[in-house]
Amino acid sequence: MGTPEAESPQVQARMRGLAAALRSYLLQVAAHVEEDEPDTAALAEALLAPLDTVVPRKTSTPKPRSAQPAPPPLA
């Protein structure tokens, strides 16, 4: 799937650490948004803006994980 280096245990461990840190950051930013304080939402958008350049937004429906075709629709 990827290069041998990308599949090494060291890289996998670092990727898991990065994912955990990113989840923590996202949760902390989201937790500080107050619905009745628009400035908090603006701050959150500013703090998360750099991620827009790194993580592409999903614009389409994800492909099914299995290779089996979907069942026909019910009549």
MOPAC internal coordinates of N, CA, C and O (Angstrom, degrees):
PM7 1SCF
backbone

  N    0.0000 0     0.00 0     0.00 0    0    0    0
  C    1.4478 1     0.00 0     0.00 0    1    0    0
  C    1.5195 1   110.12 1     0.00 0    2    1    0
  O    1.2310 1   119.89 1   120.22 1    3    2    1
  N    1.3277 1   117.81 1   -59.78 1    3    2    1
  C    1.4518 1   121.36 1   177.52 1    5    3    2
  C    1.5049 1   109.64 1  -112.49 1    6    5    3
  O    1.2310 1   121.12 1     8.60 1    7    6    5
  N    1.2879 1   115.46 1  -171.40 1    7    6    5
  C    1.4580 1   119.32 1   177.00 1    9    7    6
  C    1.5159 1   108.77 1   -73.52 1   10    9    7
  O    1.2310 1   119.89 1   -22.12 1   11   10    9
  N    1.3381 1   117.82 1   157.88 1   11   10    9
  C    1.4755 1   118.99 1   178.85 1   13   11   10
  C    1.5219 1   112.21 1   -57.21 1   14   13   11
  O    1.2310 1   119.86 1   144.39 1   15   14   13
  N    1.3392 1   117.87 1   -35.61 1   15   14   13
  C    1.4531 1   120.15 1   179.44 1   17   15   14
  C    1.5273 1   111.16 1   -64.50 1   18   17   15
  O    1.2310 1   120.41 1   142.06 1   19   18   17
  N    1.3259 1   116.83 1   -37.94 1   19   18   17
  C    1.4623 1   120.87 1  -178.21 1   21   19   18
  C    1.5206 1   111.36 1   -68.82 1   22   21   19
  O    1.2310 1   120.23 1   157.97 1   23   22   21
  N    1.3141 1   117.16 1   -22.03 1   23   22   21
  C    1.4582 1   120.35 1  -177.80 1   25   23   22
  C    1.5239 1   112.53 1   -98.85 1   26   25   23
  O    1.2310 1   119.82 1  -178.35 1   27   26   25
  N    1.3256 1   117.94 1     1.65 1   27   26   25
  C    1.4543 1   120.25 1  -178.54 1   29   27   26
  C    1.5249 1   110.20 1   -67.33 1   30   29   27
  O    1.2310 1   120.48 1   -27.36 1   31   30   29
  N    1.3203 1   116.69 1   152.64 1   31   30   29
  C    1.4723 1   119.72 1   179.25 1   33   31   30
  C    1.5244 1   113.07 1   -58.92 1   34   33   31
  O    1.2310 1   120.31 1   145.11 1   35   34   33
  N    1.3396 1   117.02 1   -34.89 1   35   34   33
  C    1.4556 1   119.87 1  -179.83 1   37   35   34
  C    1.5250 1   110.86 1   -65.27 1   38   37   35
  O    1.2310 1   120.53 1   136.80 1   39   38   37
  N    1.3304 1   116.60 1   -43.20 1   39   38   37
  C    1.4676 1   120.30 1   179.62 1   41   39   38
  C    1.5218 1   109.64 1   -67.33 1   42   41   39
  O    1.2310 1   120.22 1   137.40 1   43   42   41
  N    1.3103 1   117.18 1   -42.60 1   43   42   41
  C    1.4625 1   120.46 1   178.73 1   45   43   42
  C    1.5199 1   111.10 1   -60.04 1   46   45   43
  O    1.2310 1   120.16 1   137.72 1   47   46   45
  N    1.3253 1   117.29 1   -42.28 1   47   46   45
  C    1.4667 1   120.91 1   179.60 1   49   47   46
  C    1.5239 1   110.29 1   -64.02 1   50   49   47
  O    1.2310 1   120.33 1   138.70 1   51   50   49
  N    1.3213 1   116.97 1   -41.30 1   51   50   49
  C    1.4566 1   119.73 1   179.61 1   53   51   50
  C    1.5316 1   111.17 1   -68.16 1   54   53   51
  O    1.2310 1   120.43 1   143.16 1   55   54   53
  N    1.3168 1   116.78 1   -36.84 1   55   54   53
  C    1.4691 1   120.18 1   177.83 1   57   55   54
  C    1.5260 1   110.35 1   -65.57 1   58   57   55
  O    1.2310 1   120.20 1   139.65 1   59   58   57
  N    1.3277 1   117.23 1   -40.35 1   59   58   57
  C    1.4692 1   119.90 1   176.50 1   61   59   58
  C    1.5229 1   110.85 1   -63.19 1   62   61   59
  O    1.2310 1   120.38 1   139.07 1   63   62   61
  N    1.3330 1   116.88 1   -40.93 1   63   62   61
  C    1.4608 1   120.73 1   177.25 1   65   63   62
  C    1.5148 1   111.80 1   -63.57 1   66   65   63
  O    1.2310 1   120.62 1   137.73 1   67   66   65
  N    1.3215 1   116.42 1   -42.27 1   67   66   65
  C    1.4652 1   120.58 1   177.55 1   69   67   66
  C    1.5250 1   110.78 1   -63.06 1   70   69   67
  O    1.2310 1   120.25 1   135.78 1   71   70   69
  N    1.3299 1   117.13 1   -44.22 1   71   70   69
  C    1.4610 1   120.86 1   179.84 1   73   71   70
  C    1.5315 1   110.92 1   -62.22 1   74   73   71
  O    1.2310 1   120.34 1   139.69 1   75   74   73
  N    1.3239 1   116.96 1   -40.31 1   75   74   73
  C    1.4674 1   120.57 1   179.50 1   77   75   74
  C    1.5273 1   110.33 1   -66.37 1   78   77   75
  O    1.2310 1   120.02 1   137.66 1   79   78   77
  N    1.3205 1   117.57 1   -42.34 1   79   78   77
  C    1.4634 1   120.82 1   179.21 1   81   79   78
  C    1.5258 1   110.76 1   -65.09 1   82   81   79
  O    1.2310 1   120.53 1   139.48 1   83   82   81
  N    1.3132 1   116.60 1   -40.52 1   83   82   81
  C    1.4610 1   120.70 1   179.45 1   85   83   82
  C    1.5249 1   111.11 1   -65.61 1   86   85   83
  O    1.2310 1   120.18 1   136.63 1   87   86   85
  N    1.3363 1   117.26 1   -43.37 1   87   86   85
  C    1.4677 1   120.60 1   176.80 1   89   87   86
  C    1.5250 1   110.67 1   -59.64 1   90   89   87
  O    1.2310 1   120.38 1   136.10 1   91   90   89
  N    1.3202 1   116.87 1   -43.90 1   91   90   89
  C    1.4623 1   121.18 1  -179.88 1   93   91   90
  C    1.5254 1   110.76 1   -61.91 1   94   93   91
  O    1.2310 1   120.43 1   135.42 1   95   94   93
  N    1.3222 1   116.78 1   -44.58 1   95   94   93
  C    1.4648 1   121.36 1   179.33 1   97   95   94
  C    1.5216 1   110.73 1   -61.83 1   98   97   95
  O    1.2310 1   120.58 1   133.22 1   99   98   97
  N    1.3247 1   116.50 1   -46.78 1   99   98   97
  C    1.4670 1   120.50 1  -179.53 1  101   99   98
  C    1.5208 1   111.29 1   -60.84 1  102  101   99
  O    1.2310 1   120.48 1   136.50 1  103  102  101
  N    1.3185 1   116.69 1   -43.50 1  103  102  101
  C    1.4639 1   120.28 1   179.67 1  105  103  102
  C    1.5249 1   111.73 1   -64.60 1  106  105  103
  O    1.2310 1   120.34 1   139.36 1  107  106  105
  N    1.3243 1   116.95 1   -40.64 1  107  106  105
  C    1.4621 1   120.01 1  -179.94 1  109  107  106
  C    1.5277 1   111.15 1   -66.14 1  110  109  107
  O    1.2310 1   120.48 1   138.17 1  111  110  109
  N    1.3213 1   116.68 1   -41.83 1  111  110  109
  C    1.4717 1   119.68 1   178.53 1  113  111  110
  C    1.5195 1   109.72 1   -64.43 1  114  113  111
  O    1.2310 1   120.19 1   133.09 1  115  114  113
  N    1.3238 1   117.24 1   -46.91 1  115  114  113
  C    1.4661 1   120.80 1  -178.62 1  117  115  114
  C    1.5277 1   111.68 1   -64.01 1  118  117  115
  O    1.2310 1   120.19 1   145.34 1  119  118  117
  N    1.3111 1   117.24 1   -34.66 1  119  118  117
  C    1.4659 1   120.75 1  -178.04 1  121  119  118
  C    1.5237 1   112.61 1   -67.66 1  122  121  119
  O    1.2310 1   119.85 1   159.07 1  123  122  121
  N    1.3099 1   117.90 1   -20.93 1  123  122  121
  C    1.4604 1   120.54 1  -178.11 1  125  123  122
  C    1.5291 1   113.45 1   -90.96 1  126  125  123
  O    1.2310 1   120.25 1   179.96 1  127  126  125
  N    1.3171 1   117.14 1    -0.04 1  127  126  125
  C    1.4676 1   120.14 1   178.89 1  129  127  126
  C    1.5226 1   108.84 1   -81.96 1  130  129  127
  O    1.2310 1   121.14 1   -53.65 1  131  130  129
  N    1.3254 1   115.43 1   126.35 1  131  130  129
  C    1.4670 1   122.58 1   176.89 1  133  131  130
  C    1.5248 1   107.75 1  -110.69 1  134  133  131
  O    1.2310 1   120.31 1   -53.32 1  135  134  133
  N    1.3236 1   117.00 1   126.68 1  135  134  133
  C    1.4647 1   120.97 1  -177.17 1  137  135  134
  C    1.5237 1   112.76 1   -58.31 1  138  137  135
  O    1.2310 1   120.29 1   144.71 1  139  138  137
  N    1.3215 1   117.04 1   -35.29 1  139  138  137
  C    1.4619 1   120.18 1  -176.86 1  141  139  138
  C    1.5340 1   113.05 1   -89.32 1  142  141  139
  O    1.2310 1   120.27 1  -174.41 1  143  142  141
  N    1.3381 1   117.08 1     5.59 1  143  142  141
  C    1.4628 1   121.62 1   178.07 1  145  143  142
  C    1.5315 1   109.26 1  -126.65 1  146  145  143
  O    1.2310 1   119.86 1   -87.51 1  147  146  145
  N    1.3321 1   117.87 1    92.49 1  147  146  145
  C    1.4678 1   121.28 1  -176.27 1  149  147  146
  C    1.5250 1   113.73 1   -58.11 1  150  149  147
  O    1.2310 1   120.15 1   151.75 1  151  150  149
  N    1.3228 1   117.31 1   -28.25 1  151  150  149
  C    1.4603 1   119.63 1   179.57 1  153  151  150
  C    1.5258 1   112.11 1   -61.93 1  154  153  151
  O    1.2310 1   120.60 1   148.56 1  155  154  153
  N    1.3381 1   116.46 1   -31.44 1  155  154  153
  C    1.4637 1   118.89 1  -179.53 1  157  155  154
  C    1.5215 1   110.87 1   -69.53 1  158  157  155
  O    1.2310 1   120.32 1   144.01 1  159  158  157
  N    1.3232 1   116.99 1   -35.99 1  159  158  157
  C    1.4702 1   120.10 1   177.25 1  161  159  158
  C    1.5225 1   110.49 1   -68.98 1  162  161  159
  O    1.2310 1   120.44 1   140.96 1  163  162  161
  N    1.3197 1   116.76 1   -39.04 1  163  162  161
  C    1.4637 1   120.62 1   178.31 1  165  163  162
  C    1.5278 1   110.29 1   -64.20 1  166  165  163
  O    1.2310 1   120.33 1   139.43 1  167  166  165
  N    1.3292 1   116.98 1   -40.57 1  167  166  165
  C    1.4522 1   120.61 1   177.96 1  169  167  166
  C    1.5346 1   110.33 1   -64.03 1  170  169  167
  O    1.2310 1   120.57 1   136.54 1  171  170  169
  N    1.3300 1   116.52 1   -43.46 1  171  170  169
  C    1.4627 1   120.10 1   179.05 1  173  171  170
  C    1.5249 1   110.70 1   -60.90 1  174  173  171
  O    1.2310 1   120.31 1   137.23 1  175  174  173
  N    1.3228 1   117.01 1   -42.77 1  175  174  173
  C    1.4684 1   120.02 1   178.14 1  177  175  174
  C    1.5215 1   110.69 1   -61.02 1  178  177  175
  O    1.2310 1   120.42 1   138.45 1  179  178  177
  N    1.3217 1   116.79 1   -41.55 1  179  178  177
  C    1.4622 1   120.47 1   179.34 1  181  179  178
  C    1.5315 1   111.07 1   -65.66 1  182  181  179
  O    1.2310 1   120.63 1   139.55 1  183  182  181
  N    1.3275 1   116.40 1   -40.45 1  183  182  181
  C    1.4594 1   119.83 1  -179.86 1  185  183  182
  C    1.5257 1   112.65 1   -68.73 1  186  185  183
  O    1.2310 1   120.71 1   149.47 1  187  186  185
  N    1.3270 1   116.26 1   -30.53 1  187  186  185
  C    1.4638 1   120.16 1  -178.33 1  189  187  186
  C    1.5252 1   113.21 1   -93.43 1  190  189  187
  O    1.2310 1   119.73 1   169.64 1  191  190  189
  N    1.3209 1   118.11 1   -10.36 1  191  190  189
  C    1.4627 1   121.95 1  -176.82 1  193  191  190
  C    1.5288 1   113.51 1   -55.35 1  194  193  191
  O    1.2310 1   118.86 1   138.83 1  195  194  193
  N    1.3293 1   119.78 1   -41.17 1  195  194  193
  C    1.4706 1   118.20 1   179.63 1  197  195  194
  C    1.5272 1   113.68 1   -59.62 1  198  197  195
  O    1.2310 1   120.27 1   154.48 1  199  198  197
  N    1.3176 1   117.09 1   -25.52 1  199  198  197
  C    1.4672 1   119.88 1   179.72 1  201  199  198
  C    1.5262 1   111.61 1   -69.95 1  202  201  199
  O    1.2310 1   120.07 1   156.17 1  203  202  201
  N    1.3248 1   117.47 1   -23.83 1  203  202  201
  C    1.4638 1   120.27 1   177.98 1  205  203  202
  C    1.5207 1   111.58 1   -63.30 1  206  205  203
  O    1.2310 1   120.19 1   152.41 1  207  206  205
  N    1.3050 1   117.25 1   -27.59 1  207  206  205
  C    1.4625 1   119.86 1   179.75 1  209  207  206
  C    1.5191 1   111.79 1   -84.05 1  210  209  207
  O    1.2310 1   120.18 1   163.07 1  211  210  209
  N    1.3212 1   117.26 1   -16.93 1  211  210  209
  C    1.4596 1   121.71 1  -177.06 1  213  211  210
  C    1.5227 1   111.53 1  -102.21 1  214  213  211
  O    1.2310 1   120.37 1   136.79 1  215  214  213
  N    1.3139 1   116.89 1   -43.21 1  215  214  213
  C    1.4614 1   122.25 1  -175.46 1  217  215  214
  C    1.5248 1   108.75 1  -106.62 1  218  217  215
  O    1.2310 1   119.89 1   -67.32 1  219  218  217
  N    1.3365 1   117.82 1   112.68 1  219  218  217
  C    1.4671 1   118.25 1   179.11 1  221  219  218
  C    1.5250 1   110.57 1   -68.21 1  222  221  219
  O    1.2310 1   121.55 1   -36.11 1  223  222  221
  N    1.3059 1   114.63 1   143.89 1  223  222  221
  C    1.4675 1   119.55 1   177.58 1  225  223  222
  C    1.5208 1   109.30 1   -77.81 1  226  225  223
  O    1.2310 1   120.96 1   -35.86 1  227  226  225
  N    1.3213 1   115.77 1   144.14 1  227  226  225
  C    1.4603 1   120.11 1   177.42 1  229  227  226
  C    1.5121 1   108.32 1   -79.00 1  230  229  227
  O    1.2310 1   120.93 1   -57.48 1  231  230  229
  N    1.3195 1   115.82 1   122.52 1  231  230  229
  C    1.4532 1   119.63 1  -179.02 1  233  231  230
  C    1.5185 1   112.01 1  -115.17 1  234  233  231
  O    1.2310 1   120.45 1   174.67 1  235  234  233
  N    1.3139 1   116.74 1    -5.33 1  235  234  233
  C    1.4564 1   119.11 1   179.61 1  237  235  234
  C    1.5184 1   109.34 1  -132.88 1  238  237  235
  O    1.2310 1   121.52 1   -10.90 1  239  238  237
  N    1.3054 1   114.70 1   169.10 1  239  238  237
  C    1.4490 1   120.69 1   178.69 1  241  239  238
  C    1.5215 1   109.16 1   -70.99 1  242  241  239
  O    1.2310 1   120.06 1   -47.43 1  243  242  241
  N    1.3371 1   117.48 1   132.57 1  243  242  241
  C    1.4608 1   118.70 1   179.39 1  245  243  242
  C    1.5191 1   111.34 1   -63.49 1  246  245  243
  O    1.2310 1   120.97 1   -30.87 1  247  246  245
  N    1.3207 1   115.75 1   149.13 1  247  246  245
  C    1.4609 1   120.94 1   178.76 1  249  247  246
  C    1.5243 1   109.20 1   -73.08 1  250  249  247
  O    1.2310 1   120.36 1   -33.43 1  251  250  249
  N    1.3387 1   116.92 1   146.57 1  251  250  249
  C    1.4620 1   119.08 1   177.94 1  253  251  250
  C    1.5219 1   110.17 1   -62.54 1  254  253  251
  O    1.2310 1   120.54 1   -32.79 1  255  254  253
  N    1.3323 1   116.56 1   147.21 1  255  254  253
  C    1.4599 1   120.96 1  -177.62 1  257  255  254
  C    1.5204 1   112.34 1   -78.59 1  258  257  255
  O    1.2310 1   119.62 1   153.00 1  259  258  257
  N    1.3016 1   118.34 1   -27.00 1  259  258  257
  C    1.4662 1   119.73 1  -177.62 1  261  259  258
  C    1.5212 1   109.32 1   -90.21 1  262  261  259
  O    1.2310 1   121.31 1   -24.08 1  263  262  261
  N    1.3222 1   115.09 1   155.92 1  263  262  261
  C    1.4649 1   120.66 1  -179.43 1  265  263  262
  C    1.5308 1   110.75 1   -85.67 1  266  265  263
  O    1.2310 1   120.43 1   175.67 1  267  266  265
  N    1.3212 1   116.77 1    -4.33 1  267  266  265
  C    1.4580 1   119.72 1  -178.60 1  269  267  266
  C    1.5204 1   109.63 1   -78.31 1  270  269  267
  O    1.2310 1   120.56 1   -40.91 1  271  270  269
  N    1.3563 1   116.53 1   139.09 1  271  270  269
  C    1.4642 1   118.80 1   178.18 1  273  271  270
  C    1.5335 1   110.98 1   -68.31 1  274  273  271
  O    1.2310 1   121.15 1   -24.65 1  275  274  273
  N    1.2975 1   115.41 1   155.35 1  275  274  273
  C    1.4543 1   120.98 1   178.19 1  277  275  274
  C    1.5241 1   109.49 1   -68.68 1  278  277  275
  O    1.2310 1   120.09 1   -31.70 1  279  278  277
  N    1.3154 1   117.44 1   148.30 1  279  278  277
  C    1.4652 1   119.52 1   178.11 1  281  279  278
  C    1.5169 1   110.14 1   -67.59 1  282  281  279
  O    1.2310 1   120.30 1   -26.97 1  283  282  281
  N    1.3505 1   117.03 1   153.03 1  283  282  281
  C    1.4520 1   119.64 1   179.75 1  285  283  282
  C    1.5244 1   110.86 1   -64.64 1  286  285  283
  O    1.2310 1   119.98 1   -29.80 1  287  286  285
  N    1.3352 1   117.64 1   150.20 1  287  286  285
  C    1.4693 1   119.62 1   179.39 1  289  287  286
  C    1.5212 1   111.62 1   -65.41 1  290  289  287
  O    1.2310 1   121.21 1   -28.39 1  291  290  289
  N    1.3108 1   115.29 1   151.61 1  291  290  289
  C    1.4790 1   120.23 1   179.18 1  293  291  290
  C    1.5301 1   108.72 1   -75.17 1  294  293  291
  O    1.2310 1   121.19 1   -38.19 1  295  294  293
  N    1.2999 1   115.33 1   141.81 1  295  294  293
  C    1.4677 1   120.04 1  -178.89 1  297  295  294
  C    1.4933 1   111.83 1   -84.17 1  298  297  295
  O    1.2310 1   120.10 1   180.00 1  299  298  297

